[in-house]
Amino acid sequence: MKYSFFSALLAAALSLPSAVYALGSSCSSPLGAGTAAPGDPFWLQNIEHQGTAAFNPDPSAYQVFRNVKDFGAKGDGVTDDTEAINNAISSGSRCGQGCNSTTVSPALVFFPQGKYLVSSPIIAYYYTQLIGDARSPPTLLASSGFSGIAVIDADPYIPGGNGAQWYTNQNNFFRSVRNFVIDVTQVPAATSATGLHWQVSQSTSLINIVVNMSTASGNNHQGIFMENGSGGFMGDLVFNGGKYGIWVGNQQFTVRNITVNNAATAVYSSWNWGWTFQRVTINNCQVGFDVATGGLSQSDQTSEALAIIDAVVSNTPIFYRTSTASNGKLGGSIVLNNVQLNNVPTAVGVVGGAVVLEGGSTTISSWGQGNTYSGTGSTGTFVQGNIPAPNIASNLLDGSGFVFGKSHPQYADYAVSQFVSVKSQGAKGDGSTDDTAALQAVFDQYSGCKIIFFDAGTYYITSTLTIPAGTQLVGEAWSVIMGGGSAFSDQSNPTPVVQVGASGSSGVIEITDLIFTTKAQAPGAVVVEWNVQQSSQGAAGMLGGAAGTNLQEPACVAGVDPANCYAAFLALHITSGASAYLEGTWVWLADHDLDGDGYSQISLASGRGVLSESAGPVWLIGTAEHHVMYQYALIGAKNHYLGLIQTETPYFQPDPAPPTPFTTNSAYHDPTFSGSQSAWGLYVETSSDIVIFGAGHYSFYDNYSQDCLDTNTCQSQIVNTDSGSSIQIYSLSTVGTTYQVSVNSQGIVNQDENINGFASTVTYWSPS
């Protein structure tokens, strides 16, 4: 099964002309546009790098930022740079083969503009960012004699290891690859060649990447090969040519803004429990989506559920093709929404030529295949045809009528002089010094007129850190803000660790490449309170299971009373006046010790995952796991788009059952629990205009035993809404849960009607 860790990789921001924001005391005017000269390198190359790894055995000697040219890479397109690049990644006793995971040795490996010839894989170590110049993305050029699984390999196979790999695929966290052109066109067309072997899990991302492949008939190139894992997010990707644009198999993923040109097959899906594709462009391919279907058990697992929204497909004979016909039963769920077809004769077909839905030049408003439910009864209908279209509020859409999306902020046009370093302003980031005052002073002085750079490090704070509206901040190799001390110790007095904007404030907020965490005991910590209107976030967070948190084994080993290991009161609170765009979010409470052996389970307590009371607009693309009462709660919320959300129930439940070791708090609208219930994956009350476009809610354990998986009785209920809320759920998959959907805490959709492989799937559900 998969494991996790409270992390949120969030991205991007909405800026409105009427935005109101605070300027720091040193600011005479707002930041404005970037001032980098046309020939300047990306700011990340030349900014002073003072980052440290706070819990490394020798922080002063360990190097976080690495420029591959400092390790001998030439980037001239002629010299073989493979060894130099891999040395840049691995130097410093980092987490490679033989190391399951670690948070104590992060690295940001930077590639200046150029062309880097490689003859074997670039191996992406654990806790590593590979970042190219965003102004002029470098090319990774596979040599004609390239040997290996892919140009970038995130989880190498061990030669002679009978399939063994460096990392456990479900635990393969903390990877990011950005700003590259990967070129395999020098490899002969008949030879297998792959851009990325991306077998990863949560807190991983691919951003702003182009893969160029052969366009010869019958070529054996592919952009991505992914055979396993538990992701994840990727976005802003282009694949040119190839046998496959991407070849994917993973528990769940969200893909936003992918373009495939001139491939035989744009996307081949071998297996999943649920994937969401948002904003897809396919041009001049033979097949858009080729999907293995029909497996109805874990032993013959195929693709259970794909949900595709906002696609434009041109000059492609078949848009979506399954390997087997459904024949009126559930054998792979499909949801299509707003798919524009231009010269696409077959919209949906089956291998062998059968046409399920004719295409042409038309728009598919909403179409599905699988079990759908409407109303509060339990009678389902197998649908192969039109399903209700999502009622997405206009303020959740862009000017083209697509669900709004925003790229990860990278500030490519900004000069180094437009940044301010928190370490240069006196913050230590050593994991022990109280940096509260130093950090607050930086925000008070520079918010709104400088981009605030959090040099790599762990910044310990002991009272609420307030980030004003108008702030843009960026970390380095997932910089950490860690709250601890008496201010966060009382669950009857919940206190924000980080408060994003004052109540009622509005303006741009961009937070990228940061982790928010706590140091035990912290039963009163609201890790992030989000108050800003018409803004969005880009950051990272984590609760427990890592060095410095005091939430590790042996003190918190599986089986101990979770009251001994309080991580937080609430992970993320989006308040009633706020709006937010959160992409690639992972709100994780650790279930295993990342800095121990990497797999031993631990027993921690975080009361609540994500609570949104916002009237919107809110976009939530990510995951929340292992929190005691719920993973997602929407209370009085409006105008929300969520996809793909993935949750897990705490492994110790129902012993103790929620709310233990916490008490319910009416001010936070906590649900009530009775008997041996377990945490809700999704809890909705008095909310409207909510669209869930892809969800995976999993319960793998009953008090650390997995015997319950055989009968799907690890818990009784996992998704609950009151009868008054308006919500549409598309492509819902559950594991280990008797009832997939409940209304007013009464189970109404039993999983035994919807078995679809290891998970059970509902294609569409709405209470009305």
C-alpha positions in Angstrom: 0.0 0.0 0.0 1.0 3.6 -0.2 2.5 5.7 2.5 2.5 9.4 3.0 3.7 12.7 4.6 2.0 16.1 5.2 3.2 18.0 2.3 1.7 20.6 0.0 3.2 21.5 -3.3 1.1 24.4 -4.2 1.5 26.7 -7.2 0.6 30.0 -8.8 -1.4 33.1 -8.1 -4.3 35.1 -9.4 -3.7 38.8 -9.6 -6.7 41.1 -10.1 -6.3 44.8 -11.1 -8.3 45.8 -8.0 -6.2 43.7 -5.6 -5.4 45.4 -2.3 -2.1 44.5 -0.7 0.3 45.7 2.0 3.6 47.1 1.2 6.5 46.6 3.5 8.1 49.5 5.4 11.1 49.5 3.1 8.9 49.7 -0.1 8.3 52.8 -2.0 6.4 51.1 -4.7 5.1 47.6 -5.6 7.4 45.0 -7.1 6.1 45.4 -10.7 7.5 43.6 -13.7 10.7 41.7 -13.9 13.8 43.8 -14.8 16.2 41.0 -16.0 18.0 42.0 -19.2 17.4 39.8 -22.3 20.7 38.0 -22.0 20.7 37.5 -18.3 20.6 34.0 -16.9 17.7 32.8 -14.6 17.9 34.5 -11.2 18.4 31.1 -9.5 21.8 30.8 -11.1 23.4 33.9 -9.6 21.6 34.6 -6.4 23.8 34.0 -3.3 23.3 30.5 -2.1 23.5 30.3 1.7 21.2 27.4 2.1 22.0 24.6 4.6 20.5 21.2 5.6 19.7 21.9 9.2 19.8 18.2 10.4 22.6 17.0 8.2 25.5 15.6 10.3 27.7 18.5 9.0 25.5 21.3 7.9 28.4 23.7 7.3 30.0 21.4 4.9 27.0 19.9 3.1 26.2 21.6 -0.2 22.5 22.1 -1.0 22.7 24.1 -4.2 24.7 22.5 -7.0 25.5 23.9 -10.4 26.3 21.0 -12.8 29.0 23.1 -14.4 30.8 23.4 -11.1 31.0 19.6 -11.3 32.6 19.6 -14.8 29.5 19.5 -17.0 30.2 21.4 -20.3 26.7 21.8 -21.8 28.3 22.1 -25.2 26.3 19.3 -26.9 29.5 17.4 -27.7 31.1 16.4 -24.4 29.5 13.5 -22.5 28.2 15.2 -19.4 26.6 12.1 -17.8 29.2 11.5 -15.1 29.5 15.2 -14.2 25.7 15.5 -13.8 25.4 12.4 -11.7 28.3 13.5 -9.5 26.5 16.9 -9.0 23.4 15.0 -7.9 25.1 12.3 -5.7 27.9 14.1 -3.9 27.7 14.5 -0.2 26.6 11.0 0.9 23.1 11.5 -0.4 20.1 9.1 -0.5 20.8 6.8 -3.4 20.9 3.0 -3.7 20.6 1.4 -0.3 18.8 4.4 1.2 15.0 4.2 1.3 14.4 7.8 2.2 15.8 10.8 4.1 15.0 14.5 4.6 18.4 15.5 6.0 20.2 15.8 2.6 18.1 17.9 0.1 19.7 19.1 -3.1 18.8 21.6 -5.8 20.7 20.7 -8.9 20.8 23.6 -11.4 21.5 23.3 -15.1 22.5 26.6 -16.9 21.3 27.0 -20.4 23.1 24.8 -22.9 22.9 21.3 -24.4 24.0 18.4 -22.2 24.9 15.2 -24.0 24.2 12.1 -21.9 24.9 8.4 -22.7 23.2 6.8 -19.8 20.5 7.8 -17.3 20.6 10.9 -15.0 19.6 9.4 -11.7 17.3 11.6 -9.6 18.1 10.9 -6.0 15.6 11.1 -3.1 14.8 14.7 -2.0 16.2 16.3 -5.2 15.1 19.1 -7.5 16.5 19.2 -11.0 15.9 22.7 -12.3 16.9 24.1 -15.6 17.2 27.8 -16.6 13.6 28.9 -16.9 14.5 31.7 -19.3 16.3 29.4 -21.8 15.6 25.8 -20.8 18.6 23.5 -21.3 18.5 20.5 -23.5 19.3 17.0 -22.2 20.4 15.2 -25.4 20.5 11.4 -25.5 23.5 10.2 -27.5 22.9 7.9 -30.5 24.3 5.1 -28.4 22.4 5.9 -25.3 22.0 2.9 -22.9 19.5 2.7 -20.1 15.9 3.0 -19.1 15.5 6.8 -19.6 17.3 10.1 -19.8 16.1 10.9 -16.3 15.5 7.9 -14.0 13.6 8.5 -10.7 13.8 4.9 -9.4 16.6 2.7 -11.0 16.2 -1.0 -11.3 19.1 -2.9 -9.7 21.0 -5.0 -12.3 20.5 -8.7 -11.4 18.1 -7.8 -8.7 15.0 -9.6 -10.0 13.0 -6.5 -10.3 14.3 -4.8 -7.2 14.8 -1.0 -7.3 16.5 1.7 -5.3 13.4 3.0 -3.7 9.9 1.6 -2.7 7.7 3.0 -5.4 4.9 3.9 -3.1 7.3 5.9 -0.9 9.3 7.6 -3.6 8.6 11.2 -2.5 10.2 14.6 -3.0 11.2 14.9 -6.7 10.9 17.8 -9.0 12.1 18.2 -12.6 11.5 21.6 -14.2 12.5 23.6 -17.3 14.1 21.1 -19.7 14.0 20.0 -23.3 14.7 16.3 -23.4 15.8 15.1 -26.8 16.0 11.5 -27.8 15.9 12.0 -31.6 19.5 10.9 -32.0 18.7 7.4 -30.7 17.7 5.2 -33.7 13.9 5.1 -34.2 13.8 1.4 -33.9 15.6 1.5 -30.5 13.7 1.9 -27.3 14.3 5.4 -25.9 12.5 7.2 -23.1 12.6 10.8 -21.8 11.7 10.1 -18.1 11.3 7.0 -16.0 8.9 8.6 -13.5 8.0 5.9 -11.0 7.1 8.2 -8.1 4.7 9.0 -5.3 3.5 12.2 -3.6 5.3 15.5 -3.3 6.7 15.1 -6.9 6.2 17.2 -9.9 7.2 17.6 -13.6 6.9 21.2 -14.8 7.7 23.0 -18.0 9.2 20.1 -19.9 9.3 19.3 -23.6 10.3 15.8 -24.9 11.3 15.5 -28.5 11.1 12.0 -30.1 11.3 10.3 -33.5 8.3 10.8 -35.8 9.3 7.8 -38.0 6.6 5.2 -38.5 6.9 2.3 -36.0 9.4 4.1 -33.8 10.0 2.9 -30.2 10.4 6.2 -28.4 8.2 7.4 -25.5 8.1 10.6 -23.4 7.3 9.1 -19.9 7.4 5.6 -18.7 5.6 5.1 -15.4 4.8 1.5 -14.3 4.0 2.0 -10.6 3.8 4.4 -7.7 1.4 6.6 -5.8 1.3 10.1 -7.1 1.2 12.9 -7.8 1.1 15.9 -10.1 2.6 17.0 -13.4 1.8 19.9 -15.6 2.8 22.2 -18.5 4.3 19.4 -20.6 4.8 18.9 -24.3 5.6 15.7 -26.1 6.5 15.6 -29.8 6.6 12.4 -31.7 7.1 8.9 -30.2 5.3 5.6 -30.1 3.7 6.9 -26.9 3.6 10.5 -25.6 3.3 9.1 -22.1 2.9 5.4 -20.9 1.5 5.4 -17.4 0.5 3.1 -14.5 0.1 4.6 -11.0 -2.5 4.5 -8.3 -3.6 8.1 -8.9 -2.4 11.3 -10.6 -3.5 14.7 -11.7 -2.1 15.9 -15.1 -2.8 19.5 -16.0 -2.0 21.1 -19.4 -0.4 18.4 -21.4 0.1 18.6 -25.2 1.0 15.6 -27.4 1.9 16.2 -31.1 2.5 13.6 -33.8 2.7 10.5 -31.6 1.2 7.1 -32.5 -0.6 7.1 -29.1 -0.7 10.2 -27.0 -1.5 8.5 -23.7 -1.3 4.8 -22.9 -2.8 3.9 -19.5 -1.9 0.4 -18.2 -3.5 0.6 -14.7 -4.7 2.9 -12.1 -7.3 3.4 -9.4 -8.1 6.9 -10.7 -6.5 9.6 -12.9 -7.6 13.1 -13.7 -6.5 14.9 -16.9 -7.3 18.6 -16.9 -6.6 20.6 -20.1 -5.3 18.2 -22.8 -4.3 19.1 -26.3 -3.7 16.3 -28.8 -2.7 16.9 -32.4 -2.1 14.5 -35.3 -1.9 11.3 -33.3 -3.4 7.9 -34.2 -5.0 7.3 -30.8 -5.5 9.9 -28.1 -6.0 7.7 -25.1 -5.4 3.9 -25.3 -6.6 2.4 -22.1 -6.2 -1.1 -20.7 -9.6 -2.1 -19.2 -11.5 -5.1 -18.0 -9.5 -6.2 -14.9 -11.9 -6.6 -12.0 -9.6 -7.9 -9.3 -6.2 -6.9 -7.9 -4.5 -9.8 -9.7 -5.6 -8.5 -13.1 -5.6 -4.8 -12.3 -6.1 -2.5 -15.3 -7.3 1.1 -15.6 -10.1 1.6 -13.2 -11.1 5.3 -13.8 -10.0 8.1 -16.0 -11.6 11.5 -15.9 -10.8 14.0 -18.6 -11.9 17.6 -18.6 -11.2 20.4 -21.1 -9.6 18.6 -24.0 -9.0 19.8 -27.6 -8.2 16.9 -30.0 -7.4 17.4 -33.7 -6.7 15.2 -36.7 -6.6 12.0 -34.6 -8.7 9.0 -35.8 -9.6 7.8 -32.3 -9.8 9.9 -29.2 -10.4 7.3 -26.5 -10.0 3.5 -26.9 -10.5 0.7 -24.4 -8.9 -2.7 -24.7 -12.2 -4.6 -23.9 -15.8 -3.8 -24.3 -17.8 -3.1 -21.2 -20.9 -4.9 -22.4 -23.2 -3.2 -19.9 -21.1 -3.7 -16.8 -18.4 -1.8 -15.0 -14.9 -2.7 -16.3 -13.2 0.6 -16.4 -14.9 4.0 -15.7 -14.7 6.9 -18.1 -15.7 10.5 -17.6 -15.4 13.0 -20.4 -16.3 16.7 -20.0 -15.9 19.5 -22.5 -13.9 17.6 -25.1 -13.6 19.4 -28.4 -13.1 17.1 -31.4 -11.7 18.4 -34.7 -11.6 15.7 -37.4 -11.8 12.9 -35.0 -14.0 10.1 -36.5 -14.2 8.0 -33.4 -14.7 9.6 -30.0 -14.8 6.4 -28.0 -14.0 3.0 -29.4 -12.8 -0.5 -28.5 -9.7 -2.3 -29.7 -10.8 -4.3 -32.8 -12.8 -1.5 -34.4 -16.0 -1.2 -32.4 -17.2 2.4 -32.2 -19.0 3.3 -29.0 -19.4 7.0 -29.6 -18.9 8.6 -33.0 -16.9 11.8 -33.2 -16.2 14.1 -36.2 -15.9 17.8 -35.4 -18.0 18.3 -32.4 -17.9 18.9 -28.6 -18.7 16.3 -26.0 -20.3 18.2 -23.3 -20.4 15.3 -20.8 -20.2 11.6 -21.4 -19.5 8.7 -19.2 -19.3 4.9 -18.9 -19.8 3.2 -15.6 -22.1 3.2 -12.6 -23.9 6.5 -11.8 -26.1 7.5 -8.9 -28.4 10.4 -8.3 -30.4 11.1 -5.3 -30.2 9.7 -1.8 -31.3 6.2 -2.6 -28.9 3.3 -3.3 -30.1 2.3 -6.8 -27.5 2.8 -9.4 -27.6 2.8 -13.2 -25.0 1.6 -15.6 -24.6 4.4 -18.1 -22.9 4.4 -21.4 -23.7 7.8 -22.7 -24.6 11.3 -21.5 -24.1 12.1 -17.8 -24.9 15.4 -16.1 -22.4 18.1 -16.9 -20.6 19.7 -14.0 -22.1 22.9 -12.7 -18.8 24.8 -12.5 -19.2 28.4 -11.3 -18.0 30.9 -13.8 -15.4 32.3 -11.5 -13.7 28.9 -11.5 -13.2 29.1 -15.3 -10.8 31.0 -17.5 -11.6 33.2 -20.5 -11.9 30.2 -22.8 -14.4 28.4 -20.6 -11.9 25.9 -19.2 -11.3 25.2 -15.6 -8.7 27.8 -14.5 -5.1 26.7 -14.2 -1.9 28.5 -13.4 1.7 27.6 -13.9 4.2 27.2 -11.1 5.6 30.7 -10.4 9.3 30.8 -11.4 9.9 34.6 -11.8 11.9 34.0 -15.0 11.9 37.7 -16.0 13.0 39.0 -12.6 16.6 40.1 -11.7 18.5 39.0 -8.7 18.2 42.5 -7.3 14.4 42.0 -7.0 14.8 39.2 -4.4 15.7 39.5 -0.7 17.2 36.5 1.2 15.8 35.8 4.7 19.3 34.6 5.8 20.9 37.8 4.6 18.3 39.5 6.9 19.4 37.6 9.9 17.3 34.4 9.9 19.3 31.3 10.8 17.3 28.3 9.4 19.3 25.9 11.6 16.3 24.1 13.1 16.9 25.4 16.6 17.3 29.1 16.7 14.0 31.0 17.1 13.6 32.8 13.8 10.1 34.2 14.4 11.2 37.8 14.8 13.7 37.7 12.0 11.2 36.3 9.5 8.4 38.6 10.5 10.8 41.5 10.1 11.5 40.4 6.5 7.8 40.3 5.6 7.1 43.6 7.4 9.9 45.3 5.5 9.8 43.8 2.0 6.4 42.2 1.3 5.1 43.6 -2.0 8.3 45.0 -3.3 10.7 42.1 -3.2 10.4 38.4 -3.8 11.3 36.8 -0.5 13.8 34.0 -0.9 13.9 31.3 1.8 17.4 29.9 1.5 17.4 26.2 2.2 17.1 25.5 5.9 14.6 24.8 8.7 13.2 27.9 10.2 11.9 27.3 13.8 9.2 29.7 14.9 7.5 29.9 18.3 4.5 32.2 17.6 2.3 33.0 14.6 4.2 34.1 11.5 2.0 36.5 9.5 2.5 36.7 5.7 0.7 39.9 4.4 -1.4 39.9 1.2 0.9 41.0 -1.6 3.7 38.7 -0.7 5.6 36.4 -3.1 8.0 33.9 -1.6 10.0 31.0 -2.9 12.0 28.3 -1.1 15.1 26.4 -2.1 15.0 22.6 -2.1 11.8 22.7 0.0 12.8 25.1 2.8 11.0 24.3 6.0 9.0 26.6 8.4 8.6 24.6 11.6 6.3 25.8 14.5 6.8 24.6 18.0 6.6 25.6 21.7 3.9 26.5 24.1 2.0 28.7 21.7 0.8 25.6 19.9 0.4 23.3 22.8 -3.3 23.8 23.8 -5.9 22.1 21.6 -8.6 24.2 23.4 -6.9 27.3 22.0 -6.0 26.6 18.4 -3.3 29.0 17.1 -2.0 29.4 13.5 1.6 28.6 12.9 1.5 30.5 9.6 -1.2 33.0 8.9 -1.5 33.9 5.3 -3.1 37.4 5.1 -5.1 39.1 7.7 -8.8 38.4 7.8 -10.5 40.4 5.0 -7.3 41.1 3.1 -7.0 40.6 -0.7 -4.2 40.5 -3.2 -1.6 38.3 -4.7 0.0 35.6 -2.6 2.5 33.1 -4.1 4.2 30.6 -1.9 6.3 27.9 -3.7 8.8 25.2 -2.6 8.2 25.5 1.1 7.3 22.9 3.7 5.2 23.7 6.7 5.6 21.5 9.7 5.5 21.3 13.5 7.7 20.2 16.3 5.9 18.0 18.9 3.9 18.4 21.0 1.6 20.7 19.0 -2.0 19.7 19.6 -3.1 23.3 19.2 -1.3 24.1 15.9 -3.3 25.3 12.9 -0.4 24.8 10.6 -1.6 27.2 7.8 -4.5 29.6 8.1 -5.4 31.0 4.7 -7.3 34.3 4.8 -6.5 36.0 1.5 -9.2 36.7 -1.1 -8.6 36.2 -4.8 -5.1 34.8 -4.4 -3.4 31.5 -4.7 -0.7 29.5 -3.0 2.3 27.5 -3.9 4.1 25.7 -1.1 4.9 22.5 0.7 4.1 21.2 4.2 4.8 18.2 6.4 3.7 16.8 9.8 6.0 14.3 11.5 8.2 11.5 10.5 11.2 13.6 9.8 14.3 14.8 11.7 13.7 17.7 14.0 9.9 17.1 14.4 10.2 14.9 17.5 7.6 12.8 15.8 9.6 9.7 15.0 10.3 6.2 16.2 10.8 4.9 18.8 8.7 7.5 20.7 5.9 7.3 18.1 6.3 3.8 16.8 3.1 2.1 15.5 1.0 0.9 18.4 1.8 3.7 20.9 -1.0 5.9 22.1 -1.2 8.7 19.4 -1.8 11.2 22.3 1.9 10.8 22.9 2.6 12.2 19.5 0.5 15.3 18.7 1.4 16.9 15.4 -1.4 19.5 14.9 -4.9 20.6 15.6 -5.6 21.4 11.9 -3.4 21.3 8.9 -4.9 23.8 6.5 -7.8 26.2 7.2 -9.2 28.2 4.3 -11.4 30.7 6.0 -14.8 32.0 4.9 -13.5 35.2 3.3 -10.6 33.6 1.4 -10.1 32.1 -2.0 -7.2 29.9 -3.0 -5.5 28.0 -5.9 -3.7 25.0 -4.5 -2.0 22.7 -7.0 -0.1 19.5 -6.3 -1.0 19.8 -2.6 -0.1 17.1 -0.2 -1.4 17.6 3.3 0.2 14.7 4.9 0.5 13.4 8.4 3.4 10.9 8.4 2.5 7.2 8.7 6.2 6.1 8.6 9.5 7.5 9.7 11.3 9.0 6.7 14.6 9.4 8.5 14.6 6.0 10.1 14.6 2.9 8.0 12.1 4.5 5.6 9.2 2.1 6.1 8.6 1.4 9.8 5.1 2.7 10.7 4.5 5.4 13.3 1.4 6.5 15.2 0.8 10.3 15.1 -2.2 12.5 15.8 -3.3 15.5 13.7 -6.9 16.4 14.4 -8.1 17.7 11.0 -6.8 17.8 7.4 -8.1 20.5 5.1 -11.0 22.7 6.3 -12.6 25.1 3.8 -15.3 27.5 4.7 -14.6 29.7 1.7 -17.3 31.1 -0.6 -14.8 30.7 -3.4 -13.4 30.5 -5.8 -11.2 27.7 -4.6 -9.2 25.1 -6.6 -7.8 22.2 -4.7 -5.7 19.7 -6.6 -3.9 17.3 -4.3 -4.1 15.0 -1.3 -4.7 14.9 2.5 -4.0 11.9 4.6 -4.1 10.3 8.0 -5.8 13.0 10.0 -8.0 11.9 12.9 -11.4 13.4 12.1 -11.4 14.1 8.4 -9.1 14.7 5.5 -11.2 17.2 3.6 -14.1 19.1 5.2 -16.2 21.6 3.2 -18.4 23.6 5.7 -20.6 26.4 4.3 -18.3 26.3 1.2 -19.2 27.5 -2.3 -17.7 27.5 -5.7 -15.0 24.8 -5.3 -13.3 22.6 -7.9 -11.4 19.6 -6.5 -9.5 17.1 -8.5 -7.9 14.6 -8.0 -8.2 14.4 -4.2 -6.8 11.3 -2.6 -7.0 10.4 1.1 -6.1 7.7 3.6 -7.5 7.0 7.0 -5.2 6.8 10.0 -3.8 3.3 10.2 -4.5 3.0 14.0 -8.2 3.6 13.7 -10.7 2.7 14.9 -8.5 2.0 18.0 -8.8 4.7 19.2 -11.9 5.9 17.2 -12.2 9.6 16.4 -12.2 12.2 17.8 -9.7 10.6 20.2 -7.1 11.8 21.1 -8.8 15.1 20.3 -12.1 16.6 21.5 -14.6 18.0 19.1 -14.7 21.8 18.8 -17.9 23.4 17.6 -16.1 26.6 16.5 -14.5 24.5 13.8 -17.7 22.6 12.9 -16.3 19.2 13.8 -18.4 16.2 12.8 -19.8 14.0 15.5 -18.8 10.4 15.7 -20.4 7.3 17.2 -19.2 3.7 17.8 -16.2 2.5 15.9 -16.2 5.0 13.1 -13.1 6.1 11.4 -12.1 9.4 9.9 -14.0 10.8 7.0 -12.1 11.1 3.7 -14.5 13.9 2.6 -17.1 15.6 4.8 -19.5 18.2 3.3 -22.1 20.3 5.1 -24.2 23.3 4.0 -22.1 23.7 0.9 -23.0 24.5 -2.7 -21.6 24.4 -6.2 -19.0 21.8 -5.3 -17.4 19.8 -8.1 -15.2 16.9 -7.3 -13.5 15.8 -10.5 -11.6 12.6 -9.5 -11.3 11.2 -6.0 -9.6 8.3 -4.3 -10.5 7.6 -0.7 -8.7 4.7 0.8 -8.8 2.8 4.1 -6.1 0.2 4.2 -6.0 -0.8 7.9 -8.1 -1.7 10.9 -5.8 -1.0 13.8 -2.7 -1.9 11.6 -4.3 -5.1 10.4 -5.1 -5.5 6.6 -7.3 -8.5 7.0 -10.2 -6.1 6.5 -9.2 -5.5 2.8 -10.5 -8.9 1.8 -14.0 -7.9 2.7 -13.8 -4.1 2.3 -14.6 -3.6 5.9 -11.7 -1.5 7.1 -14.3 1.1 7.8 -18.0 1.5 7.1 -18.3 5.0 5.5 -15.8 7.4 4.1 -17.5 10.2 2.0 -20.4 12.0 3.7 -22.6 15.0 2.7 -25.7 16.4 4.2 -28.9 16.3 2.2 -28.9 20.1 1.7 -25.6 20.5 -0.1 -25.2 20.7 -3.8 -22.2 18.6 -4.9 -21.3 16.6 -8.0 -18.7 13.8 -7.6 -17.1 12.3 -10.8 -14.8 9.3 -10.9 -14.8 8.3 -7.2 -12.8 5.3 -6.2 -12.6 3.8 -2.8 -10.6 1.0 -1.1 -11.5 -1.0 2.0 -14.8 0.8 2.7 -18.2 -0.7 2.8 -20.2 2.4 1.8 -18.6 4.7 -0.8 -21.1 7.5 -0.3 -23.2 8.5 2.7 -25.9 11.1 3.2 -26.4 12.4 6.7 -24.0 9.7 7.9 -26.2 6.9 6.5 -24.5 4.7 3.9 -26.3 4.7 0.5 -23.9 3.4 -2.1 -22.4 0.0 -1.3 -19.1 -0.8 -2.8 -20.1 -4.3 -3.7 -22.1 -3.0 -6.6 -19.0 -1.2 -8.0 -16.0 -3.5 -7.8 -13.6 -2.3 -10.5 -10.3 -3.9 -9.7 -8.6 -3.4 -6.3 -10.8 -0.3 -5.8 -14.5 0.2 -6.3 -15.6 3.0 -8.6 -18.6 5.3 -8.9 -18.5 7.2 -12.2 -20.9 9.9 -11.1 -22.9 10.7 -8.0 -25.0 13.7 -6.9 -27.6 14.0 -4.1 -30.1 15.6 -6.5 
